[in-house]
Amino acid sequence: MSSSLNSRIVDLVAPAARCGEPGKTPKNGIASAGRRRLLLAMSGGVAFGLPAITSPAFANTDPTAGLKRWGNGEFRRFGFLVYEATLWAGDDPQRPPLALRLDYKRNLSGVAIAEASVKEMRPMGGDEASLKRWGEQMAKIFPDVKAGDSIIGHYRPDGAAFIYNGRPAGEIMEPEFARRFFGIWLDPRTSAPDLRALLLRRPVG
């Protein structure tokens, strides 16, 4: 938000292993080269320059304002805790507006987060041209993150906006992108159904 989410997200902004199962490899697995890239991404982060914000009003908006805090859960890869995810939403936690916050516990590459996001979005449908374009846009928005950083993804009816450590990072104002991106965590076809179940847990009271 979450933004936590990256790099196969990230491989990682995107789940590919079941939450709460340290050391368990995803059923489909990933190539050893992919694992090496992931471990390399985890090893360090670099400074990130925020892109220009297209919507001035976005900078003054709290994406969780007026929303209920729903569930939260941890995402692990190869037994490592990668991030903690927390969901804010209205009465329907799968429809906008909602906000998903990812609090990172590892260093990850922003480019890897974008690539992982595209990989996780592909099963949700969409043509390859759109996925390629969205991947390029996300690569410009998502920062390299380190342990302690957070990204909040704000799902709105007109698209998605992202906040990095409390500062606006960028927007992709396409409803179809937003639907598929947040489907990484909330769609029944997610590769991390256990995390999805935790996020959709109805808040007490």
Secondary structure, 3 states (H helix, E strand, C coil): CCCCCCCHHHHCCCCCCCCCCCCCCCCCCCCHHHHHHHHHHHHCCCCCCCCCCCCHHHHHCCCCCCCEEEEEEEEEECCEEEEEEEEEECCCCCCCCEEEEEEECCCECHHHHHHHHHHHHHHHCCCHHHHHHHHHHHHHHCCCECCCCEEEEEEECCEEEEEECCEEEEEECCHHHHHHHHHHHHCCCCCCHHHHHHHCCCCCC
